[in-house]
Amino acid sequence: MKMDNGVMIMRELENGVALKPGGMHIMFIDAPKPFAEGETVAVTLSFEKAGTVTLELPVGALGSTEMPKAD
């Protein structure tokens, strides 16, 4: 990503990324409701080579650098 005149521009990365606290992220646009700390969100990702993967992602505290504890 980069900032261009106050607008964040995102781009594809050749070697992929690891999604972890403090690192790369997924941006949700037009989510039906705000995510609440402690809840779990079902997310379906579509990959060119790996196909479709559905995950249950725990919602952590805003700005946290640690993974939320699983129940």
C-alpha positions as CSV (number, residue, x, y, z in Angstrom):
1,M,0.0,0.0,0.0
2,K,1.0,3.6,-0.4
3,M,-0.6,7.0,0.3
4,D,-1.2,9.1,-2.8
5,N,-2.6,12.6,-2.2
6,G,-4.3,11.4,1.0
7,V,-5.7,8.3,-0.6
8,M,-4.5,4.8,0.3
9,I,-3.7,2.7,-2.7
10,M,-3.4,-1.1,-2.3
11,R,-1.7,-3.4,-4.7
12,E,-1.2,-7.2,-5.3
13,L,1.9,-8.8,-3.7
14,E,3.8,-11.3,-5.8
15,N,4.6,-13.7,-3.0
16,G,1.5,-13.4,-0.9
17,V,1.3,-12.3,2.7
18,A,0.8,-13.7,6.2
19,L,-2.2,-12.2,8.0
20,K,-1.3,-11.5,11.6
21,P,-1.7,-8.8,14.2
22,G,0.5,-5.8,13.4
23,G,1.1,-7.0,9.8
24,M,-0.9,-7.1,6.6
25,H,-4.7,-7.0,6.8
26,I,-8.0,-7.5,5.0
27,M,-10.1,-4.4,4.6
28,F,-13.9,-4.9,4.9
29,I,-15.9,-2.4,2.9
30,D,-19.7,-2.0,3.6
31,A,-19.8,-4.6,6.4
32,P,-23.4,-5.0,7.5
33,K,-22.5,-4.0,11.1
34,P,-19.3,-3.0,13.1
35,F,-17.3,-6.0,14.3
36,A,-17.3,-6.3,18.1
37,E,-14.3,-7.5,20.1
38,G,-14.8,-11.1,21.2
39,E,-17.1,-12.1,18.4
40,T,-16.2,-14.4,15.4
41,V,-16.7,-13.4,11.8
42,A,-17.2,-15.9,9.0
43,V,-15.1,-14.8,6.0
44,T,-14.9,-16.5,2.6
45,L,-11.7,-15.8,0.6
46,S,-11.4,-16.6,-3.1
47,F,-7.9,-17.4,-4.4
48,E,-6.8,-17.8,-8.0
49,K,-4.9,-21.1,-7.4
50,A,-6.2,-22.3,-4.0
51,G,-9.9,-21.9,-4.7
52,T,-12.4,-20.8,-2.1
53,V,-11.6,-20.9,1.6
54,T,-14.0,-20.1,4.4
55,L,-12.6,-19.1,7.8
56,E,-14.0,-18.2,11.2
57,L,-11.9,-15.2,12.3
58,P,-11.9,-14.0,16.0
59,V,-12.3,-10.2,16.4
60,G,-9.6,-8.7,18.7
61,A,-9.2,-5.3,20.3
62,L,-8.6,-2.4,17.9
63,G,-4.9,-1.8,17.6
64,S,-4.0,-5.1,19.3
65,T,-0.7,-6.8,18.4
66,E,-1.8,-10.2,19.8
67,M,-4.1,-12.8,18.5
68,P,-7.5,-13.0,20.3
69,K,-7.8,-16.1,22.5
70,A,-10.0,-18.8,21.0
71,D,-12.9,-20.1,23.1
